[in-house]
Amino acid sequence: MQSHPSPLISIARWGYLALSALIFALFADMLFIWPFGSMLGAGQWVHVGQGKKAGWQFHFDSGLQWLNSLFL
């Protein structure tokens, strides 16, 4: 006879899956969209921030702004 997992375990599994998807969505722009946009020449890298929080961000050309939110 096969035992079924408790509802709490099932909810925890779905929560883990949802959290993993959220983390992927947050980093999808930085890890996938920005590099491909850069290789295709669809925008430019811009230095943003000051001091210790300074970094680089890819900005798409005005006609391709929808690519930035492709995964979000």
C-alpha positions as MATLAB code, in Angstrom:
seq = 'MQSHPSPLISIARWGYLALSALIFALFADMLFIWPFGSMLGAGQWVHVGQGKKAGWQFHFDSGLQWLNSLFL';
ca = [
       0.000    0.000    0.000;
       1.347    3.398   -0.987;
       1.288    6.277    1.483;
       0.596    9.827    0.342;
       2.673   12.776    1.586;
       0.995   15.106    4.030;
      -0.526   18.349    2.644;
       2.115   20.357    4.490;
       4.926   18.602    2.617;
       3.106   19.169   -0.668;
       2.734   22.894    0.109;
       6.431   23.090    1.025;
       7.388   21.527   -2.307;
       5.262   24.045   -4.227;
       6.707   26.864   -2.141;
      10.232   25.732   -2.968;
       9.348   25.594   -6.663;
       7.800   29.079   -6.551;
      10.822   30.493   -4.716;
      13.180   28.935   -7.250;
      11.168   30.443  -10.119;
      11.231   33.866   -8.450;
      15.000   33.750   -7.985;
      15.424   32.707  -11.623;
      13.177   35.565  -12.773;
      15.113   38.111  -10.723;
      18.428   37.092  -12.233;
      17.189   36.227  -15.736;
      17.792   39.738  -17.053;
      21.329   39.869  -15.748;
      22.324   36.312  -16.720;
      20.556   35.820  -20.061;
      18.819   38.877  -21.509;
      21.580   41.471  -20.999;
      24.417   39.365  -22.517;
      22.334   38.408  -25.568;
      21.235   42.015  -26.017;
      24.859   43.098  -25.850;
      25.986   40.492  -28.395;
      23.200   41.537  -30.772;
      24.038   45.236  -30.404;
      20.543   46.014  -29.102;
      21.644   48.637  -26.576;
      24.573   49.795  -24.497;
      26.195   49.242  -21.094;
      25.754   52.165  -18.691;
      27.656   52.813  -15.444;
      25.107   53.306  -12.632;
      25.459   54.211   -8.964;
      28.239   55.753   -6.947;
      30.777   54.543   -4.401;
      30.558   50.937   -3.240;
      27.165   50.398   -4.924;
      28.414   51.372   -8.392;
      28.012   48.866  -11.200;
      27.090   48.340  -14.810;
      23.637   47.847  -16.269;
      22.566   47.115  -19.827;
      20.017   49.512  -21.314;
      18.138   48.416  -24.415;
      17.438   50.795  -27.275;
      14.037   52.498  -27.086;
      12.337   50.143  -29.566;
      13.507   47.038  -27.700;
      12.567   47.886  -24.105;
      10.155   44.933  -24.024;
      13.136   42.546  -24.066;
      14.182   43.765  -20.632;
      11.012   42.366  -19.065;
      10.835   39.174  -21.131;
      11.210   36.856  -18.130;
       9.483   39.054  -15.555;
];
